[in-house]
Amino acid sequence: MNESFATPASPDQLDRTAAALRDHGFVVEVLDDVAAARVRIRELIPEQATVFTGASETLRQSGIDDDINGGDRYDAVRPRVLAADRATEADVIRRMSATPDYVVNSVAAVTETGSLVLASGTGSQLPASAGGAAHAIWIVGAQKVVPDLATALRRVEEHCLPLESARTMQAYGSPSAVSRMLVLNRELIPGRGTVLLLREAIGF
């Protein structure tokens, strides 16, 4: 694990990142902390919307995962995916997770040049962020800000992967892998993609 990738960005870095993302078509809100993000999520997503949450330590640690999947405010997709039979309902699972009204996730890195980088062991959570969901919201801790795409890829391999592998070893007895990566350089549909960029560190 590369501890240099755990340091929160400075206010100037956050400002540069937010400006670059806005120039690339993303809606960006810079928030103080997780508590503000939880409130904002509730304001952004209408009741009973179909919402799919990515497998994310940021969402779990912040309580956003429980907010969405643990109550009846939304039509939460993840509980239905987990309850489905993967042997007989694989197509149903694929469609449910790929085309919700909203996807809520985090990223492995965000660049000061205005790109978002997501990594996945299976790829199942990437289609919704790539364009399958009508709306996407990414909650991003301040430590995930990096100068450029090359550094973002290093962050995935040197920081995120070791931490996620330690988690999966404890939970499932096997290491993780970066099987799929998604780089979002621009949002073409006005208002579709929202980045909640936090001033505090959270997640991997």
Solvent accessible surface area in square Angstrom, and as a share of the most:
residue,aa,sasa,rsa
1,M,115,0.51
2,N,39,0.20
3,E,106,0.47
4,S,76,0.49
5,F,17,0.07
6,A,39,0.31
7,T,91,0.53
8,P,66,0.41
9,A,14,0.11
10,S,48,0.31
11,P,102,0.64
12,D,92,0.48
13,Q,52,0.23
14,L,5,0.03
15,D,88,0.46
16,R,123,0.45
17,T,0,0.00
18,A,2,0.02
19,A,50,0.39
20,A,16,0.13
21,L,0,0.00
22,R,122,0.44
23,D,111,0.57
24,H,39,0.18
25,G,32,0.30
26,F,7,0.03
27,V,61,0.35
28,V,9,0.05
29,E,37,0.17
30,V,36,0.21
31,L,28,0.14
32,D,87,0.45
33,D,52,0.27
34,V,20,0.12
35,A,66,0.51
36,A,34,0.26
37,A,0,0.00
38,R,98,0.36
39,V,88,0.51
40,R,67,0.25
41,I,5,0.03
42,R,137,0.50
43,E,113,0.51
44,L,48,0.24
45,I,1,0.01
46,P,75,0.47
47,E,109,0.49
48,Q,114,0.51
49,A,9,0.07
50,T,32,0.19
51,V,0,0.00
52,F,5,0.02
53,T,0,0.00
54,G,1,0.01
55,A,70,0.55
56,S,22,0.14
57,E,22,0.10
58,T,1,0.01
59,L,0,0.00
60,R,144,0.52
61,Q,86,0.38
62,S,5,0.03
63,G,13,0.12
64,I,1,0.00
65,D,36,0.19
66,D,103,0.53
67,D,59,0.31
68,I,1,0.00
69,N,28,0.14
70,G,65,0.63
71,G,47,0.45
72,D,124,0.64
73,R,56,0.21
74,Y,13,0.05
75,D,54,0.28
76,A,14,0.11
77,V,1,0.00
78,R,44,0.16
79,P,54,0.34
80,R,99,0.36
81,V,9,0.05
82,L,115,0.57
83,A,87,0.68
84,A,19,0.15
85,D,69,0.36
86,R,149,0.54
87,A,94,0.73
88,T,111,0.64
89,E,65,0.29
90,A,57,0.44
91,D,73,0.38
92,V,69,0.40
93,I,18,0.09
94,R,133,0.48
95,R,141,0.51
96,M,35,0.16
97,S,7,0.05
98,A,18,0.14
99,T,93,0.54
100,P,5,0.03
101,D,63,0.33
102,Y,25,0.09
103,V,0,0.00
104,V,0,0.00
105,N,6,0.03
106,S,9,0.06
107,V,8,0.04
108,A,12,0.09
109,A,0,0.00
110,V,0,0.00
111,T,0,0.00
112,E,28,0.12
113,T,80,0.47
114,G,0,0.00
115,S,11,0.07
116,L,0,0.00
117,V,0,0.00
118,L,6,0.03
119,A,31,0.24
120,S,10,0.07
121,G,38,0.36
122,T,106,0.61
123,G,11,0.11
124,S,67,0.43
125,Q,24,0.11
126,L,16,0.08
127,P,61,0.39
128,A,0,0.00
129,S,0,0.00
130,A,57,0.44
131,G,47,0.46
132,G,33,0.32
133,A,1,0.01
134,A,59,0.46
135,H,71,0.32
136,A,0,0.00
137,I,4,0.02
138,W,0,0.00
139,I,0,0.00
140,V,0,0.00
141,G,0,0.00
142,A,0,0.00
143,Q,7,0.03
144,K,8,0.03
145,V,14,0.08
146,V,4,0.02
147,P,70,0.44
148,D,57,0.30
149,L,69,0.34
150,A,71,0.55
151,T,25,0.14
152,A,0,0.00
153,L,74,0.37
154,R,116,0.42
155,R,0,0.00
156,V,1,0.00
157,E,90,0.40
158,E,63,0.28
159,H,6,0.03
160,C,15,0.09
161,L,41,0.20
162,P,49,0.31
163,L,45,0.22
164,E,44,0.20
165,S,20,0.13
166,A,64,0.50
167,R,78,0.28
168,T,13,0.07
169,M,95,0.43
170,Q,164,0.73
171,A,60,0.46
172,Y,158,0.60
173,G,53,0.51
174,S,54,0.35
175,P,92,0.58
176,S,30,0.19
177,A,56,0.43
178,V,41,0.24
179,S,56,0.36
180,R,136,0.50
181,M,78,0.35
182,L,32,0.16
183,V,52,0.30
184,L,20,0.10
185,N,82,0.42
186,R,133,0.49
187,E,21,0.09
188,L,144,0.72
189,I,107,0.55
190,P,126,0.79
191,G,43,0.42
192,R,12,0.04
193,G,0,0.00
194,T,12,0.07
195,V,0,0.00
196,L,0,0.00
197,L,0,0.00
198,L,0,0.00
199,R,125,0.45
200,E,62,0.28
201,A,48,0.37
202,I,21,0.11
203,G,18,0.18
204,F,42,0.17
